[in-house]
Amino acid sequence: MVKNRLHLDLTRSGGRTLPLARRREQVLAEEARLVSAGATRVRVLDGEADGIDHFAVTLADPEASEFCIN
């Protein structure tokens, strides 16, 4: 399999002006919508555990091309 050469980052969190908990909710809601459309969760970056102000989910489309929601 050849890995995709284009990586998309979808910004759905509302930006860093919102609290991390609210951004996490929005990202997870978008993840649920995309999983119901055929995407698969690859990994989660939860910055709170690492002391950074970031939350993101990496998904793969049905052809295994990865993209992130943050």
N, C-alpha and C positions, 0 to 999 in steps of 0.2 A: 504494500500500500504506500502511496506517495502522500506525504503530509501537505496540507494546503499551504499556499504561499501568501495568502491574504488572511490577516487576522483582524476580526472586527471586535470592537469594544462598544457595547451598547450602554449608554448612560441612562439609567432609569431611577437612580437613587434620589434625585432632587438636589444633589450638590451638598457640599460640606457645610452649608449654612444650617442644614437640618441636623438634629441629633442622630448619632450613629444607630440607635435602636429604630428610629423611623426609616432611615435609609435601608437598613437590613430588611424591614417589613416590605418595602417597595421592591427591592431586588428579588426577594423570595416570592412575591406575588407574580412578578414577571417570569421568574423561573418556572413556577407552576403552570402558567399559561403556555410557555414554550414546550415544557415536557408533555403537556397534553396534546401538543401539535406534533410530537415525534422526537423532540430533542432528548438527550441523555446527559445527566449530571456527570462531570468528570472530576471536579474538585471544588472546594470552597476555600476562599482566603478570608478568614475572620481576623481582622487586625486587632480586635479587642484582646484576643489571647496573646498577641505579640506586642501590645502596647502602642499600636498605630491606629490612626483614625481612618480605617478603610475596611470595606466589606465588598467582596466580589464572588461571583459564581462563574466557573468555566463550564460550558456545555458543549456538546458535540451534536451536529445535525445528523440526519440519517445516513449521510455519506462519510461520517466521522471527521468532518471539518470542525475545528474548535473555534469557539467565540466566547467572549466574556460579557457578563452583565455587571455593571457597578453603579 
